[in-house]
Amino acid sequence: MHDVSSMMKLQRSGCHQMRAGGGPKGPPSAPPTIPPIIINPFNREAPRQSSIDPLRTPLPPPVRRPGLPGMRLRAAGP
């Protein structure tokens, strides 16, 4: 029985070398590198600023002096 198990080991090792990629192993490959993060100060996707400045208070409406009663325009008529 001992002879049979040793024969199976020989057959297994020979079969293992026939597999794809079963040749001699080289050094392990390097881990994948992390790409650098490039910060673009001129980002075209940045939202445009609104034309209204929230920190600036709007001007009040213009105030007209009341006109004199004699300076009113009269409708042209008879």
PyMOL Python script that loads the backbone (N, CA, C, O; Angstrom):
from pymol import cmd

cmd.read_pdbstr("""\
ATOM      1  N   MET A   1       0.824  -1.185   0.000  1.00  0.00           N
ATOM      2  CA  MET A   1       0.000   0.000   0.000  1.00  0.00           C
ATOM      3  C   MET A   1       0.868   1.249   0.000  1.00  0.00           C
ATOM      4  O   MET A   1       0.498   2.289  -0.544  1.00  0.00           O
ATOM      5  N   HIS A   2       2.024   1.116   0.620  1.00  0.00           N
ATOM      6  CA  HIS A   2       2.931   2.244   0.658  1.00  0.00           C
ATOM      7  C   HIS A   2       3.433   2.593  -0.745  1.00  0.00           C
ATOM      8  O   HIS A   2       3.630   3.764  -1.070  1.00  0.00           O
ATOM      9  N   ASP A   3       3.633   1.575  -1.560  1.00  0.00           N
ATOM     10  CA  ASP A   3       4.104   1.803  -2.922  1.00  0.00           C
ATOM     11  C   ASP A   3       3.058   2.535  -3.756  1.00  0.00           C
ATOM     12  O   ASP A   3       3.401   3.378  -4.586  1.00  0.00           O
ATOM     13  N   VAL A   4       1.811   2.221  -3.542  1.00  0.00           N
ATOM     14  CA  VAL A   4       0.738   2.856  -4.313  1.00  0.00           C
ATOM     15  C   VAL A   4       0.633   4.336  -3.974  1.00  0.00           C
ATOM     16  O   VAL A   4       0.466   5.168  -4.866  1.00  0.00           O
ATOM     17  N   SER A   5       0.730   4.667  -2.694  1.00  0.00           N
ATOM     18  CA  SER A   5       0.605   6.068  -2.314  1.00  0.00           C
ATOM     19  C   SER A   5       1.785   6.885  -2.844  1.00  0.00           C
ATOM     20  O   SER A   5       1.612   8.045  -3.217  1.00  0.00           O
ATOM     21  N   SER A   6       2.999   6.283  -2.884  1.00  0.00           N
ATOM     22  CA  SER A   6       4.138   7.020  -3.427  1.00  0.00           C
ATOM     23  C   SER A   6       3.993   7.207  -4.933  1.00  0.00           C
ATOM     24  O   SER A   6       4.440   8.220  -5.471  1.00  0.00           O
ATOM     25  N   MET A   7       3.382   6.257  -5.616  1.00  0.00           N
ATOM     26  CA  MET A   7       3.144   6.393  -7.054  1.00  0.00           C
ATOM     27  C   MET A   7       2.128   7.496  -7.323  1.00  0.00           C
ATOM     28  O   MET A   7       2.246   8.235  -8.300  1.00  0.00           O
ATOM     29  N   MET A   8       1.134   7.601  -6.455  1.00  0.00           N
ATOM     30  CA  MET A   8       0.118   8.643  -6.641  1.00  0.00           C
ATOM     31  C   MET A   8       0.740  10.028  -6.469  1.00  0.00           C
ATOM     32  O   MET A   8       0.370  10.979  -7.158  1.00  0.00           O
ATOM     33  N   LYS A   9       1.691  10.124  -5.536  1.00  0.00           N
ATOM     34  CA  LYS A   9       2.343  11.412  -5.331  1.00  0.00           C
ATOM     35  C   LYS A   9       3.155  11.804  -6.559  1.00  0.00           C
ATOM     36  O   LYS A   9       3.173  12.972  -6.946  1.00  0.00           O
ATOM     37  N   LEU A  10       3.823  10.836  -7.168  1.00  0.00           N
ATOM     38  CA  LEU A  10       4.603  11.139  -8.359  1.00  0.00           C
ATOM     39  C   LEU A  10       3.702  11.569  -9.510  1.00  0.00           C
ATOM     40  O   LEU A  10       4.019  12.500 -10.250  1.00  0.00           O
ATOM     41  N   GLN A  11       2.586  10.882  -9.648  1.00  0.00           N
ATOM     42  CA  GLN A  11       1.663  11.242 -10.721  1.00  0.00           C
ATOM     43  C   GLN A  11       1.065  12.624 -10.486  1.00  0.00           C
ATOM     44  O   GLN A  11       0.880  13.394 -11.429  1.00  0.00           O
ATOM     45  N   ARG A  12       0.768  12.931  -9.247  1.00  0.00           N
ATOM     46  CA  ARG A  12       0.192  14.236  -8.934  1.00  0.00           C
ATOM     47  C   ARG A  12       1.169  15.360  -9.244  1.00  0.00           C
ATOM     48  O   ARG A  12       0.793  16.377  -9.828  1.00  0.00           O
ATOM     49  N   SER A  13       2.428  15.172  -8.850  1.00  0.00           N
ATOM     50  CA  SER A  13       3.401  16.234  -9.068  1.00  0.00           C
ATOM     51  C   SER A  13       3.643  16.437 -10.562  1.00  0.00           C
ATOM     52  O   SER A  13       3.833  17.572 -10.999  1.00  0.00           O
ATOM     53  N   GLY A  14       3.642  15.375 -11.347  1.00  0.00           N
ATOM     54  CA  GLY A  14       3.817  15.507 -12.788  1.00  0.00           C
ATOM     55  C   GLY A  14       2.624  16.192 -13.433  1.00  0.00           C
ATOM     56  O   GLY A  14       2.793  16.992 -14.353  1.00  0.00           O
ATOM     57  N   CYS A  15       1.460  15.899 -12.977  1.00  0.00           N
ATOM     58  CA  CYS A  15       0.240  16.511 -13.509  1.00  0.00           C
ATOM     59  C   CYS A  15       0.187  17.992 -13.158  1.00  0.00           C
ATOM     60  O   CYS A  15      -0.316  18.804 -13.934  1.00  0.00           O
ATOM     61  N   HIS A  16       0.702  18.336 -11.999  1.00  0.00           N
ATOM     62  CA  HIS A  16       0.666  19.725 -11.545  1.00  0.00           C
ATOM     63  C   HIS A  16       1.533  20.614 -12.439  1.00  0.00           C
ATOM     64  O   HIS A  16       1.186  21.765 -12.701  1.00  0.00           O
ATOM     65  N   GLN A  17       2.664  20.070 -12.904  1.00  0.00           N
ATOM     66  CA  GLN A  17       3.541  20.872 -13.750  1.00  0.00           C
ATOM     67  C   GLN A  17       2.965  21.070 -15.143  1.00  0.00           C
ATOM     68  O   GLN A  17       3.366  22.004 -15.838  1.00  0.00           O
ATOM     69  N   MET A  18       2.053  20.236 -15.565  1.00  0.00           N
ATOM     70  CA  MET A  18       1.481  20.362 -16.896  1.00  0.00           C
ATOM     71  C   MET A  18       0.371  21.406 -16.960  1.00  0.00           C
ATOM     72  O   MET A  18      -0.085  21.750 -18.050  1.00  0.00           O
ATOM     73  N   ARG A  19      -0.053  21.895 -15.859  1.00  0.00           N
ATOM     74  CA  ARG A  19      -1.121  22.893 -15.871  1.00  0.00           C
ATOM     75  C   ARG A  19      -0.621  24.199 -16.477  1.00  0.00           C
ATOM     76  O   ARG A  19       0.584  24.445 -16.528  1.00  0.00           O
ATOM     77  N   ALA A  20      -1.529  25.016 -16.926  1.00  0.00           N
ATOM     78  CA  ALA A  20      -1.156  26.309 -17.502  1.00  0.00           C
ATOM     79  C   ALA A  20      -0.580  27.196 -16.417  1.00  0.00           C
ATOM     80  O   ALA A  20      -1.165  27.326 -15.342  1.00  0.00           O
ATOM     81  N   GLY A  21       0.554  27.802 -16.689  1.00  0.00           N
ATOM     82  CA  GLY A  21       1.185  28.684 -15.716  1.00  0.00           C
ATOM     83  C   GLY A  21       1.854  27.939 -14.595  1.00  0.00           C
ATOM     84  O   GLY A  21       2.133  28.530 -13.551  1.00  0.00           O
ATOM     85  N   GLY A  22       2.119  26.674 -14.767  1.00  0.00           N
ATOM     86  CA  GLY A  22       2.710  25.888 -13.702  1.00  0.00           C
ATOM     87  C   GLY A  22       4.217  25.896 -13.709  1.00  0.00           C
ATOM     88  O   GLY A  22       4.836  25.105 -12.996  1.00  0.00           O
ATOM     89  N   GLY A  23       4.835  26.773 -14.499  1.00  0.00           N
ATOM     90  CA  GLY A  23       6.285  26.824 -14.593  1.00  0.00           C
ATOM     91  C   GLY A  23       6.895  27.465 -13.366  1.00  0.00           C
ATOM     92  O   GLY A  23       6.211  27.708 -12.371  1.00  0.00           O
ATOM     93  N   PRO A  24       8.175  27.733 -13.444  1.00  0.00           N
ATOM     94  CA  PRO A  24       8.839  28.350 -12.289  1.00  0.00           C
ATOM     95  C   PRO A  24       8.268  29.732 -12.008  1.00  0.00           C
ATOM     96  O   PRO A  24       7.979  30.515 -12.913  1.00  0.00           O
ATOM     97  N   LYS A  25       8.122  29.986 -10.752  1.00  0.00           N
ATOM     98  CA  LYS A  25       7.523  31.258 -10.335  1.00  0.00           C
ATOM     99  C   LYS A  25       8.598  32.325 -10.212  1.00  0.00           C
ATOM    100  O   LYS A  25       9.698  32.054  -9.730  1.00  0.00           O
ATOM    101  N   GLY A  26       8.281  33.526 -10.644  1.00  0.00           N
ATOM    102  CA  GLY A  26       9.188  34.651 -10.501  1.00  0.00           C
ATOM    103  C   GLY A  26       8.883  35.388  -9.208  1.00  0.00           C
ATOM    104  O   GLY A  26       8.079  34.921  -8.401  1.00  0.00           O
ATOM    105  N   PRO A  27       9.511  36.527  -9.006  1.00  0.00           N
ATOM    106  CA  PRO A  27       9.221  37.302  -7.791  1.00  0.00           C
ATOM    107  C   PRO A  27       7.791  37.836  -7.836  1.00  0.00           C
ATOM    108  O   PRO A  27       7.245  38.043  -8.920  1.00  0.00           O
ATOM    109  N   PRO A  28       7.189  38.056  -6.694  1.00  0.00           N
ATOM    110  CA  PRO A  28       5.807  38.560  -6.701  1.00  0.00           C
ATOM    111  C   PRO A  28       5.750  39.949  -7.330  1.00  0.00           C
ATOM    112  O   PRO A  28       6.670  40.755  -7.188  1.00  0.00           O
ATOM    113  N   SER A  29       4.669  40.198  -8.014  1.00  0.00           N
ATOM    114  CA  SER A  29       4.523  41.499  -8.669  1.00  0.00           C
ATOM    115  C   SER A  29       4.249  42.580  -7.628  1.00  0.00           C
ATOM    116  O   SER A  29       3.776  42.300  -6.526  1.00  0.00           O
ATOM    117  N   ALA A  30       4.552  43.790  -7.994  1.00  0.00           N
ATOM    118  CA  ALA A  30       4.338  44.917  -7.082  1.00  0.00           C
ATOM    119  C   ALA A  30       2.845  45.198  -6.964  1.00  0.00           C
ATOM    120  O   ALA A  30       2.095  44.938  -7.905  1.00  0.00           O
ATOM    121  N   PRO A  31       2.409  45.714  -5.847  1.00  0.00           N
ATOM    122  CA  PRO A  31       0.990  46.052  -5.723  1.00  0.00           C
ATOM    123  C   PRO A  31       0.637  47.183  -6.683  1.00  0.00           C
ATOM    124  O   PRO A  31       1.508  47.966  -7.062  1.00  0.00           O
ATOM    125  N   PRO A  32      -0.610  47.276  -7.074  1.00  0.00           N
ATOM    126  CA  PRO A  32      -0.993  48.344  -8.001  1.00  0.00           C
ATOM    127  C   PRO A  32      -0.757  49.714  -7.368  1.00  0.00           C
ATOM    128  O   PRO A  32      -1.015  49.919  -6.182  1.00  0.00           O
ATOM    129  N   THR A  33      -0.270  50.631  -8.171  1.00  0.00           N
ATOM    130  CA  THR A  33       0.002  51.969  -7.646  1.00  0.00           C
ATOM    131  C   THR A  33      -1.264  52.804  -7.656  1.00  0.00           C
ATOM    132  O   THR A  33      -2.156  52.593  -8.478  1.00  0.00           O
ATOM    133  N   ILE A  34      -1.333  53.735  -6.755  1.00  0.00           N
ATOM    134  CA  ILE A  34      -2.483  54.635  -6.673  1.00  0.00           C
ATOM    135  C   ILE A  34      -2.182  55.832  -7.562  1.00  0.00           C
ATOM    136  O   ILE A  34      -1.151  56.479  -7.381  1.00  0.00           O
ATOM    137  N   PRO A  35      -3.051  56.144  -8.515  1.00  0.00           N
ATOM    138  CA  PRO A  35      -2.770  57.290  -9.382  1.00  0.00           C
ATOM    139  C   PRO A  35      -2.799  58.589  -8.583  1.00  0.00           C
ATOM    140  O   PRO A  35      -3.574  58.712  -7.634  1.00  0.00           O
ATOM    141  N   PRO A  36      -1.966  59.554  -8.953  1.00  0.00           N
ATOM    142  CA  PRO A  36      -1.950  60.814  -8.201  1.00  0.00           C
ATOM    143  C   PRO A  36      -3.243  61.590  -8.410  1.00  0.00           C
ATOM    144  O   PRO A  36      -3.843  61.550  -9.484  1.00  0.00           O
ATOM    145  N   ILE A  37      -3.653  62.283  -7.382  1.00  0.00           N
ATOM    146  CA  ILE A  37      -4.857  63.108  -7.460  1.00  0.00           C
ATOM    147  C   ILE A  37      -4.423  64.504  -7.878  1.00  0.00           C
ATOM    148  O   ILE A  37      -3.660  65.162  -7.171  1.00  0.00           O
ATOM    149  N   ILE A  38      -4.909  64.949  -9.025  1.00  0.00           N
ATOM    150  CA  ILE A  38      -4.549  66.264  -9.542  1.00  0.00           C
ATOM    151  C   ILE A  38      -5.708  67.207  -9.260  1.00  0.00           C
ATOM    152  O   ILE A  38      -6.828  66.988  -9.722  1.00  0.00           O
ATOM    153  N   ILE A  39      -5.427  68.256  -8.500  1.00  0.00           N
ATOM    154  CA  ILE A  39      -6.455  69.238  -8.176  1.00  0.00           C
ATOM    155  C   ILE A  39      -6.332  70.368  -9.180  1.00  0.00           C
ATOM    156  O   ILE A  39      -5.307  71.048  -9.242  1.00  0.00           O
ATOM    157  N   ASN A  40      -7.372  70.564  -9.959  1.00  0.00           N
ATOM    158  CA  ASN A  40      -7.372  71.593 -10.988  1.00  0.00           C
ATOM    159  C   ASN A  40      -8.052  72.837 -10.430  1.00  0.00           C
ATOM    160  O   ASN A  40      -9.240  72.786 -10.113  1.00  0.00           O
ATOM    161  N   PRO A  41      -7.330  73.963 -10.300  1.00  0.00           N
ATOM    162  CA  PRO A  41      -7.990  75.170  -9.778  1.00  0.00           C
ATOM    163  C   PRO A  41      -8.979  75.757 -10.773  1.00  0.00           C
ATOM    164  O   PRO A  41      -9.841  76.546 -10.386  1.00  0.00           O
ATOM    165  N   PHE A  42      -8.875  75.392 -12.042  1.00  0.00           N
ATOM    166  CA  PHE A  42      -9.778  75.916 -13.062  1.00  0.00           C
ATOM    167  C   PHE A  42     -10.782  74.839 -13.447  1.00  0.00           C
ATOM    168  O   PHE A  42     -10.829  74.401 -14.597  1.00  0.00           O
ATOM    169  N   ASN A  43     -11.569  74.425 -12.493  1.00  0.00           N
ATOM    170  CA  ASN A  43     -12.538  73.362 -12.726  1.00  0.00           C
ATOM    171  C   ASN A  43     -13.684  73.910 -13.562  1.00  0.00           C
ATOM    172  O   ASN A  43     -14.339  74.876 -13.171  1.00  0.00           O
ATOM    173  N   ARG A  44     -13.921  73.299 -14.701  1.00  0.00           N
ATOM    174  CA  ARG A  44     -14.993  73.773 -15.583  1.00  0.00           C
ATOM    175  C   ARG A  44     -16.364  73.330 -15.099  1.00  0.00           C
ATOM    176  O   ARG A  44     -17.380  73.866 -15.541  1.00  0.00           O
ATOM    177  N   GLU A  45     -16.404  72.370 -14.210  1.00  0.00           N
ATOM    178  CA  GLU A  45     -17.680  71.883 -13.715  1.00  0.00           C
ATOM    179  C   GLU A  45     -18.164  72.658 -12.499  1.00  0.00           C
ATOM    180  O   GLU A  45     -19.227  72.352 -11.960  1.00  0.00           O
ATOM    181  N   ALA A  46     -17.407  73.650 -12.059  1.00  0.00           N
ATOM    182  CA  ALA A  46     -17.811  74.433 -10.890  1.00  0.00           C
ATOM    183  C   ALA A  46     -19.040  75.263 -11.246  1.00  0.00           C
ATOM    184  O   ALA A  46     -19.107  75.822 -12.341  1.00  0.00           O
ATOM    185  N   PRO A  47     -20.006  75.352 -10.347  1.00  0.00           N
ATOM    186  CA  PRO A  47     -21.201  76.146 -10.656  1.00  0.00           C
ATOM    187  C   PRO A  47     -20.856  77.622 -10.774  1.00  0.00           C
ATOM    188  O   PRO A  47     -19.996  78.139 -10.062  1.00  0.00           O
ATOM    189  N   ARG A  48     -21.542  78.277 -11.681  1.00  0.00           N
ATOM    190  CA  ARG A  48     -21.324  79.711 -11.855  1.00  0.00           C
ATOM    191  C   ARG A  48     -21.948  80.462 -10.697  1.00  0.00           C
ATOM    192  O   ARG A  48     -22.975  80.063 -10.149  1.00  0.00           O
ATOM    193  N   GLN A  49     -21.304  81.553 -10.342  1.00  0.00           N
ATOM    194  CA  GLN A  49     -21.852  82.365  -9.265  1.00  0.00           C
ATOM    195  C   GLN A  49     -22.989  83.212  -9.824  1.00  0.00           C
ATOM    196  O   GLN A  49     -22.939  83.673 -10.964  1.00  0.00           O
ATOM    197  N   SER A  50     -23.993  83.404  -9.015  1.00  0.00           N
ATOM    198  CA  SER A  50     -25.126  84.200  -9.465  1.00  0.00           C
ATOM    199  C   SER A  50     -24.718  85.663  -9.572  1.00  0.00           C
ATOM    200  O   SER A  50     -23.769  86.102  -8.923  1.00  0.00           O
ATOM    201  N   SER A  51     -25.438  86.407 -10.391  1.00  0.00           N
ATOM    202  CA  SER A  51     -25.106  87.819 -10.578  1.00  0.00           C
ATOM    203  C   SER A  51     -25.545  88.658  -9.381  1.00  0.00           C
ATOM    204  O   SER A  51     -25.131  89.810  -9.248  1.00  0.00           O
ATOM    205  N   ILE A  52     -26.370  88.100  -8.520  1.00  0.00           N
ATOM    206  CA  ILE A  52     -26.829  88.828  -7.337  1.00  0.00           C
ATOM    207  C   ILE A  52     -25.882  88.510  -6.192  1.00  0.00           C
ATOM    208  O   ILE A  52     -25.673  87.346  -5.848  1.00  0.00           O
ATOM    209  N   ASP A  53     -25.319  89.545  -5.612  1.00  0.00           N
ATOM    210  CA  ASP A  53     -24.412  89.372  -4.485  1.00  0.00           C
ATOM    211  C   ASP A  53     -25.249  89.375  -3.213  1.00  0.00           C
ATOM    212  O   ASP A  53     -25.876  90.391  -2.915  1.00  0.00           O
ATOM    213  N   PRO A  54     -25.288  88.284  -2.448  1.00  0.00           N
ATOM    214  CA  PRO A  54     -26.139  88.260  -1.250  1.00  0.00           C
ATOM    215  C   PRO A  54     -25.625  89.176  -0.141  1.00  0.00           C
ATOM    216  O   PRO A  54     -26.380  89.519   0.768  1.00  0.00           O
ATOM    217  N   LEU A  55     -24.361  89.576  -0.199  1.00  0.00           N
ATOM    218  CA  LEU A  55     -23.831  90.432   0.860  1.00  0.00           C
ATOM    219  C   LEU A  55     -24.093  91.913   0.598  1.00  0.00           C
ATOM    220  O   LEU A  55     -23.924  92.738   1.496  1.00  0.00           O
ATOM    221  N   ARG A  56     -24.491  92.248  -0.587  1.00  0.00           N
ATOM    222  CA  ARG A  56     -24.732  93.648  -0.940  1.00  0.00           C
ATOM    223  C   ARG A  56     -26.220  93.947  -0.817  1.00  0.00           C
ATOM    224  O   ARG A  56     -27.048  93.223  -1.369  1.00  0.00           O
ATOM    225  N   THR A  57     -26.563  95.011  -0.095  1.00  0.00           N
ATOM    226  CA  THR A  57     -27.975  95.369   0.065  1.00  0.00           C
ATOM    227  C   THR A  57     -28.426  96.158  -1.158  1.00  0.00           C
ATOM    228  O   THR A  57     -27.697  97.028  -1.636  1.00  0.00           O
ATOM    229  N   PRO A  58     -29.605  95.867  -1.663  1.00  0.00           N
ATOM    230  CA  PRO A  58     -30.081  96.598  -2.840  1.00  0.00           C
ATOM    231  C   PRO A  58     -30.412  98.050  -2.485  1.00  0.00           C
ATOM    232  O   PRO A  58     -30.715  98.374  -1.336  1.00  0.00           O
ATOM    233  N   LEU A  59     -30.345  98.907  -3.494  1.00  0.00           N
ATOM    234  CA  LEU A  59     -30.678 100.309  -3.286  1.00  0.00           C
ATOM    235  C   LEU A  59     -32.182 100.460  -3.081  1.00  0.00           C
ATOM    236  O   LEU A  59     -32.962  99.718  -3.678  1.00  0.00           O
ATOM    237  N   PRO A  60     -32.600 101.411  -2.243  1.00  0.00           N
ATOM    238  CA  PRO A  60     -34.039 101.625  -2.073  1.00  0.00           C
ATOM    239  C   PRO A  60     -34.616 102.248  -3.343  1.00  0.00           C
ATOM    240  O   PRO A  60     -33.873 102.813  -4.145  1.00  0.00           O
ATOM    241  N   PRO A  61     -35.927 102.150  -3.532  1.00  0.00           N
ATOM    242  CA  PRO A  61     -36.528 102.753  -4.730  1.00  0.00           C
ATOM    243  C   PRO A  61     -36.372 104.275  -4.682  1.00  0.00           C
ATOM    244  O   PRO A  61     -36.331 104.851  -3.595  1.00  0.00           O
ATOM    245  N   PRO A  62     -36.287 104.923  -5.821  1.00  0.00           N
ATOM    246  CA  PRO A  62     -36.129 106.380  -5.818  1.00  0.00           C
ATOM    247  C   PRO A  62     -37.377 107.063  -5.274  1.00  0.00           C
ATOM    248  O   PRO A  62     -38.504 106.651  -5.549  1.00  0.00           O
ATOM    249  N   VAL A  63     -37.151 108.100  -4.505  1.00  0.00           N
ATOM    250  CA  VAL A  63     -38.264 108.840  -3.898  1.00  0.00           C
ATOM    251  C   VAL A  63     -38.405 110.160  -4.652  1.00  0.00           C
ATOM    252  O   VAL A  63     -37.448 110.925  -4.771  1.00  0.00           O
ATOM    253  N   ARG A  64     -39.607 110.417  -5.158  1.00  0.00           N
ATOM    254  CA  ARG A  64     -39.879 111.678  -5.862  1.00  0.00           C
ATOM    255  C   ARG A  64     -40.571 112.646  -4.924  1.00  0.00           C
ATOM    256  O   ARG A  64     -41.420 112.268  -4.116  1.00  0.00           O
ATOM    257  N   ARG A  65     -40.193 113.879  -5.053  1.00  0.00           N
ATOM    258  CA  ARG A  65     -40.890 114.896  -4.269  1.00  0.00           C
ATOM    259  C   ARG A  65     -42.294 115.066  -4.817  1.00  0.00           C
ATOM    260  O   ARG A  65     -42.515 114.958  -6.023  1.00  0.00           O
ATOM    261  N   PRO A  66     -43.223 115.326  -3.947  1.00  0.00           N
ATOM    262  CA  PRO A  66     -44.585 115.554  -4.465  1.00  0.00           C
ATOM    263  C   PRO A  66     -44.619 116.834  -5.304  1.00  0.00           C
ATOM    264  O   PRO A  66     -44.044 117.857  -4.931  1.00  0.00           O
ATOM    265  N   GLY A  67     -45.298 116.752  -6.428  1.00  0.00           N
ATOM    266  CA  GLY A  67     -45.399 117.922  -7.311  1.00  0.00           C
ATOM    267  C   GLY A  67     -46.371 118.962  -6.760  1.00  0.00           C
ATOM    268  O   GLY A  67     -47.255 118.640  -5.967  1.00  0.00           O
ATOM    269  N   LEU A  68     -46.200 120.193  -7.181  1.00  0.00           N
ATOM    270  CA  LEU A  68     -47.109 121.265  -6.765  1.00  0.00           C
ATOM    271  C   LEU A  68     -48.405 121.151  -7.549  1.00  0.00           C
ATOM    272  O   LEU A  68     -48.379 120.732  -8.706  1.00  0.00           O
ATOM    273  N   PRO A  69     -49.536 121.509  -6.960  1.00  0.00           N
ATOM    274  CA  PRO A  69     -50.810 121.373  -7.681  1.00  0.00           C
ATOM    275  C   PRO A  69     -50.859 122.233  -8.943  1.00  0.00           C
ATOM    276  O   PRO A  69     -51.508 121.839  -9.912  1.00  0.00           O
ATOM    277  N   GLY A  70     -50.212 123.368  -8.969  1.00  0.00           N
ATOM    278  CA  GLY A  70     -50.286 124.232 -10.148  1.00  0.00           C
ATOM    279  C   GLY A  70     -49.410 123.750 -11.284  1.00  0.00           C
ATOM    280  O   GLY A  70     -49.548 124.251 -12.399  1.00  0.00           O
ATOM    281  N   MET A  71     -48.529 122.816 -11.060  1.00  0.00           N
ATOM    282  CA  MET A  71     -47.625 122.365 -12.112  1.00  0.00           C
ATOM    283  C   MET A  71     -48.108 121.086 -12.790  1.00  0.00           C
ATOM    284  O   MET A  71     -47.409 120.515 -13.627  1.00  0.00           O
ATOM    285  N   ARG A  72     -49.279 120.652 -12.431  1.00  0.00           N
ATOM    286  CA  ARG A  72     -49.793 119.440 -13.061  1.00  0.00           C
ATOM    287  C   ARG A  72     -50.160 119.731 -14.506  1.00  0.00           C
ATOM    288  O   ARG A  72     -50.639 120.811 -14.851  1.00  0.00           O
ATOM    289  N   LEU A  73     -49.924 118.758 -15.310  1.00  0.00           N
ATOM    290  CA  LEU A  73     -50.294 118.903 -16.714  1.00  0.00           C
ATOM    291  C   LEU A  73     -51.788 118.662 -16.857  1.00  0.00           C
ATOM    292  O   LEU A  73     -52.354 117.720 -16.304  1.00  0.00           O
ATOM    293  N   ARG A  74     -52.389 119.541 -17.611  1.00  0.00           N
ATOM    294  CA  ARG A  74     -53.819 119.367 -17.852  1.00  0.00           C
ATOM    295  C   ARG A  74     -54.018 118.695 -19.196  1.00  0.00           C
ATOM    296  O   ARG A  74     -53.235 118.883 -20.128  1.00  0.00           O
ATOM    297  N   ALA A  75     -55.038 117.941 -19.275  1.00  0.00           N
ATOM    298  CA  ALA A  75     -55.348 117.288 -20.535  1.00  0.00           C
ATOM    299  C   ALA A  75     -55.769 118.349 -21.545  1.00  0.00           C
ATOM    300  O   ALA A  75     -56.514 119.275 -21.223  1.00  0.00           O
ATOM    301  N   ALA A  76     -55.285 118.197 -22.754  1.00  0.00           N
ATOM    302  CA  ALA A  76     -55.644 119.171 -23.800  1.00  0.00           C
ATOM    303  C   ALA A  76     -57.105 118.978 -24.163  1.00  0.00           C
ATOM    304  O   ALA A  76     -57.539 117.887 -24.533  1.00  0.00           O
ATOM    305  N   GLY A  77     -57.834 120.044 -24.051  1.00  0.00           N
ATOM    306  CA  GLY A  77     -59.256 119.939 -24.357  1.00  0.00           C
ATOM    307  C   GLY A  77     -59.909 121.317 -24.396  1.00  0.00           C
ATOM    308  O   GLY A  77     -59.225 122.316 -24.176  1.00  0.00           O
ATOM    309  N   PRO A  78     -61.179 121.401 -24.664  1.00  0.00           N
ATOM    310  CA  PRO A  78     -61.853 122.712 -24.779  1.00  0.00           C
ATOM    311  C   PRO A  78     -62.055 123.434 -23.493  1.00  0.00           C
ATOM    312  O   PRO A  78     -62.607 124.534 -23.483  1.00  0.00           O
TER     313      PRO A  78
END
""", "prot")
cmd.dss("prot")
cmd.show_as("cartoon", "prot")
cmd.util.cbc("prot")
cmd.orient("prot")
